[in-house]
Amino acid sequence: MRYLLNGHSLNLIPELCNGCGRCEEVCPHGVFAVVRRKAEIVNRDGCMECGACRMNCVTNAISVASGVGCAQLLVNSMWRRDSARTACECG
């Protein structure tokens, strides 16, 4: 599922990342992958901005405005009259 097509608040500062992999473990949509001992954003459009990655990042390498993604998906779906995508499926 795509949420906010390049317009969301997810940000990763690689220099702060310690490569622990928690972001990859807790992300419900596979947004992160640990590559060469650092997290990378590999599926930005899959981010629903739930905040799980930020809450579990011990080095504060990740920032995100939690809760925006699901709401934006619903608004965009209604605006486009896309009845097939009126639920965010995040819970």
C-alpha positions in Angstrom: 0.0 0.0 0.0 1.2 3.5 -0.8 0.5 6.3 1.7 2.0 9.7 1.0 3.9 9.5 -2.3 7.0 11.5 -1.5 5.3 14.1 0.5 5.6 12.8 4.1 7.7 13.7 7.1 9.9 10.6 7.4 13.5 11.5 7.8 16.6 9.4 8.5 20.0 10.8 9.5 22.4 8.0 8.5 25.3 9.5 10.5 23.4 8.9 13.8 22.4 5.3 12.9 24.1 2.6 14.8 22.7 -0.2 12.6 20.8 -2.0 15.3 17.9 -2.9 12.9 15.1 -2.0 15.3 13.5 0.3 12.7 13.4 -2.6 10.2 11.9 -4.9 12.8 9.1 -2.6 14.0 8.1 -1.1 10.6 4.8 -2.7 9.5 5.4 -1.9 5.8 9.1 -2.7 5.2 10.2 1.0 4.8 13.7 0.3 6.2 16.5 -2.1 5.5 19.9 -2.3 7.2 22.5 -2.1 4.5 26.3 -2.1 5.3 25.5 -1.6 9.0 23.3 1.4 8.5 19.5 1.8 8.1 18.3 3.0 4.8 14.8 4.0 3.6 14.0 1.5 0.9 10.2 2.0 0.6 9.4 5.6 1.4 5.9 5.4 -0.2 5.0 2.6 2.2 5.4 4.8 5.2 2.1 5.4 7.1 3.9 7.6 9.6 2.9 5.5 12.6 6.0 6.5 14.5 7.1 3.0 15.5 10.5 3.5 14.0 11.1 6.8 15.7 9.9 5.5 19.1 12.3 2.5 18.8 15.4 4.4 17.5 17.8 4.6 20.4 20.1 7.1 18.6 17.3 9.5 17.5 18.3 9.0 13.8 14.7 8.9 12.7 12.1 11.7 12.8 8.5 11.5 11.6 5.2 13.3 12.3 3.3 10.4 13.7 -0.3 9.9 12.6 -0.3 11.9 9.4 0.0 9.0 6.9 -3.4 7.3 7.5 -5.3 10.6 7.6 -3.6 11.7 4.4 -4.5 8.4 2.7 -8.1 8.8 3.6 -8.3 12.4 2.5 -6.6 11.6 -0.8 -8.9 8.6 -1.4 -12.0 10.7 -0.8 -10.7 13.6 -3.0 -10.0 11.2 -5.8 -13.2 9.3 -5.1 -11.2 6.1 -4.9 -13.7 3.9 -3.0 -11.3 0.9 -3.1 -8.9 2.9 -0.9 -10.9 4.3 1.9 -9.2 2.4 4.8 -5.6 2.7 5.8 -5.4 -1.0 7.0 -2.9 0.0 9.7 -4.6 -1.6 12.6 
